[in-house]
Amino acid sequence: MTSMSKISPEERAAWQVPGFDTPLWLGREHPWCVVVPVINEGERIRSLLQRMQACAISKVADIILVDGGSQDGSTDPRALKDLDARGLLVKTGPGKLSAQLRCAYAFALDQGYDGIVTIDGNDKDDPEAIPRFIQALVGGVDFVQASRFIPGGIAENTPAFRHFAIRLIHAPCLSFASGFQWTDTTQGFRAYSRRMLLDRRISPFRDVFSAYELLAYLSCKAPQVGYKCLEIPTSRKYPTGEVPTKISSFRGNLSVLLTLLRACRGKYNP
């Protein structure tokens, strides 16, 4: 796949990617990588990486963390290396999640990876599914989305407001706009093929994707331009009495809704 998806110097120069540092990089070992966006995740990221060790994820994919500016010491490069991480990027430019992902995806494509799996660093998702994401990419799928809501999936302690917002608003809107029947569209446990991320009709490397726009946009745009999409069942568990999320206020949820509407109306199209 890599030989068919070269990046020309002209194309690469046109990408808008926030600045970032690379305090840890041990080089590419596998054709696939797992990108883990984090910011002040504390023990949650350590727990996730330990679970990934138990699943031997580093035997099938390279683990790369992208830090949005943690101040809690949870992304110490030495500790991450001991937990099988091969890379740590630290975003120095502006923006939130979408900016972090642009940093990591640009880095991964520059390194020649054939595909990218993304899993949130807050330890809500079960990394045992990662090899199944990679198998789907190998089989020709371009966009793999985790779903707790299809047969075989597990949704545990999902806040009621979030559950109903996903099931009754977010997923139906993106399904209607994209033409693909999505069931779980707000979580970041997904995988993308190299060719999809490099497609000029999608063009993910733009500054318009700064906060939480990129996830909704890709769910809408990829099926529209004909890429093969698939949902696979996964487990997503919220800890009892705690909601580890960066979107919790009324303003934050309103922003997610407005982003959804803009994506469905094509406002983020190239």
PyMOL commands that set and color helices and strands:
alter all, ss='L'
color gray80, all
select helices_A, chain A and resi 2-4+9-14+43-54+57-59+77-82+97-110+127-138+160-178+194-198+213-224+250-264
alter helices_A, ss='H'
color red, helices_A
select strands_A, chain A and resi 20-25+32-38+62-67+85-91+115-118+143-147+154-156+190-193+229-233+235-237
alter strands_A, ss='S'
color yellow, strands_A
deselect
rebuild
show_as cartoon
